Amino acid sequence: MYSTYNPKNFKQRLTSLIMVYKYIEIVGTSDTNITDAVNNAFKEASKTVKNIQWGELGKVTFKVSGEQKIEYQAEVKIGFKIERNDNLV
């Protein structure tokens, strides 16, 4: 039995195969430790970014104030899946 071309099925299969991701680079900070700096970066990003899929820790730095108080800084890449309008396919 031969299958016939069905545009709706083709569209569904095509849109399920196409995935595009993007990443942003941000810096999280904390007065307590590096882990909190990373968590703060993720929490802030998740307020405005949807579909977060992964993260990558970059450079870790710290800043010392005049009172010898340390602020930890963590550069973080946050990756997320791009949403698209499936009506365009």
Legacy VTK file of the C-alpha trace (Angstrom):
# vtk DataFile Version 3.0
C-alpha trace
ASCII
DATASET POLYDATA
POINTS 89 float
0.000 0.000 0.000
1.393 3.412 -0.960
1.232 6.347 1.399
-0.102 9.587 0.042
1.378 13.008 0.686
-0.407 14.707 3.536
0.744 18.321 4.131
-0.447 18.261 7.733
1.595 15.155 8.613
4.632 16.535 6.794
4.373 19.794 8.726
4.093 17.962 12.052
7.126 15.788 11.304
9.190 18.729 10.078
8.450 20.960 13.064
9.280 18.139 15.484
12.726 17.744 13.858
13.778 21.402 13.746
15.216 22.696 17.008
17.146 25.927 17.351
18.876 27.048 20.513
20.330 30.355 21.585
22.448 31.334 24.546
23.027 34.479 26.526
25.985 35.334 28.707
25.296 36.928 32.069
27.161 37.480 35.339
25.633 36.426 38.641
26.909 37.815 41.921
26.799 36.810 45.568
28.300 37.974 48.844
28.431 34.393 50.170
29.866 31.957 47.569
30.266 31.009 43.907
27.359 28.548 43.924
24.987 31.313 45.006
26.371 33.573 42.261
25.539 30.888 39.651
22.087 30.303 41.166
21.385 34.051 41.210
22.287 34.288 37.521
19.909 31.427 36.695
17.092 32.842 38.842
17.330 36.255 37.192
17.475 34.814 33.680
14.480 32.536 34.320
12.334 35.595 35.088
12.428 36.653 31.422
13.836 33.719 29.425
11.616 30.746 28.554
12.668 27.188 27.707
16.022 27.213 29.525
17.734 23.922 28.636
21.336 24.170 29.859
23.961 26.304 31.494
27.716 26.591 31.356
29.980 28.129 33.963
32.612 30.461 32.568
35.125 32.634 34.357
34.787 33.024 38.124
36.079 36.232 39.689
35.695 38.163 42.893
35.791 41.774 43.921
37.150 42.952 47.253
35.726 46.097 48.786
37.642 48.459 51.068
36.313 46.568 54.089
37.797 43.282 52.795
34.313 42.051 51.938
34.279 39.706 48.926
31.690 39.726 46.152
31.807 36.538 44.053
31.086 36.891 40.327
30.272 33.997 38.005
30.024 34.340 34.232
27.273 31.983 33.083
26.043 30.970 29.632
22.341 30.130 29.677
21.013 28.133 26.726
17.383 28.042 25.727
15.234 26.619 22.973
13.855 29.162 20.500
10.080 29.233 20.215
8.738 29.672 16.738
5.416 30.160 15.047
4.670 26.767 13.483
2.243 28.389 11.066
5.226 29.632 9.074
6.364 26.139 8.081
LINES 1 90
89 0 1 2 3 4 5 6 7 8 9 10 11 12 13 14 15 16 17 18 19 20 21 22 23 24 25 26 27 28 29 30 31 32 33 34 35 36 37 38 39 40 41 42 43 44 45 46 47 48 49 50 51 52 53 54 55 56 57 58 59 60 61 62 63 64 65 66 67 68 69 70 71 72 73 74 75 76 77 78 79 80 81 82 83 84 85 86 87 88
